[in-house]
Structure formats: C-alpha cells, structure tokens
Amino acid sequence: MPDAPKPVVLVADDDPEILSLLSLRLSKAGFTVLEAADGEQTLERVREHYPDVLVLDVMMPGKNGWEVAKELRSDDRFKSVGIVMLTAIGEKMNEMTSPLYGADAFVDKPFEFADLEGKIRDVLAARSGS
C-alpha cells in the first residue's frame, strides 16, 4: 500500500530567516514545503502548485498577506486551500482581521513552532472533512 502523499504547505514570508526556519521545521514535520518571499510570488506559486495550506505573513512587499488571502478566496479554484495568517501586528488585530479576509486560522509572532504546526494540522483536518 503506497504512502499517502505529504500535505503541501506554501510558506510566504519576506524575512529569509523565518522562511528558511519554517521550511526546515515543516519539512521535518512531514510536509512538502514551497516558499514565497512576497505577495505576487505567493499567488504565482498557488496557481502553479495548488498547495493544501498557505502560511501567510501579513506584512509583505507588494501585496500583503490579507490581500493575497482575499484574492484567493474570491477565486473558486482555490476555495479548498487552507490559510493560516502569521503576523506580528498584535493578537487582537490578527484575531479580528484575519477572518475578514478568509483565513482559517492565525498565529502571532513570536510563536512556538508546535502551535503553528497544530494550526496547520487543524486546518488540514477541517478542510479535508476528517
């Protein structure tokens, strides 16, 4: 019996250190990881790869994470893609704003990796209906 395919997570953050760290940790946690450094690159990668979940930094050059989320939610092709917002703008702001743009979950920086991984797995489970 073949192994189930690994969930694909696209991490979008303009901070190269965070991008690298998240890619490494998520790969070790059993995900296939794609990277993007800004909003436009994120949209290109989503259209090309159809990831299962996006981890979106809010503050990125070009289109910010909320703009990316809103654009993806307005396109039926990407309704099944889970979105986890990742930001340092403040817990209350993230909690109030992320759902308005169609995010499934949010994590505030600084964060514990276990919390982020848990949110990703929760979003995957909710989106797959299991």
Residue, then its C-alpha position, 0 to 999 in steps of 0.5 A: m500500500p503506497d504512502a499517502p502523499k505529504p500535505v503541501v504547505l506554501v510558506a510566504d514570508d519576506d524575512p529569509e530567516i523565518l522562511s528558511l526556519l519554517s521550511l526546515r521545521l515543516s519539512k521535518a514535520g512531514f510536509t512538502v514545503l514551497e516558499a514565497a518571499d512576497g505577495e505576487q510570488t505567493l499567488e504565482r506559486v498557488r496557481e502553479h502548485y495548488p498547495d493544501v495550506l498557505v502560511l501567510d505573513v501579513m506584512m509583505p512587499g507588494k501585496n500583503g498577506w490579507e490581500v493575497a488571502k482575499e484574492l484567493r478566496s474570491d477565486d473558486r479554484f482555490k476555495s479548498v486551500g487552507i490559510v493560516m495568517l502569521t503576523a506580528i501586528g498584535e493578537k487582537m488585530n490578527e484575531m479580528t482581521s484575519p477572518l475578514y479576509g478568509a483565513d482559517a486560522f492565525v498565529d502571532k509572532p513570536f510563536e512556538f513552532a508546535d502551535l503553528e504546526g497544530k494550526i496547520r494540522d487543524v486546518l488540514a483536518a477541517r478542510s479535508g472533512s476528517 
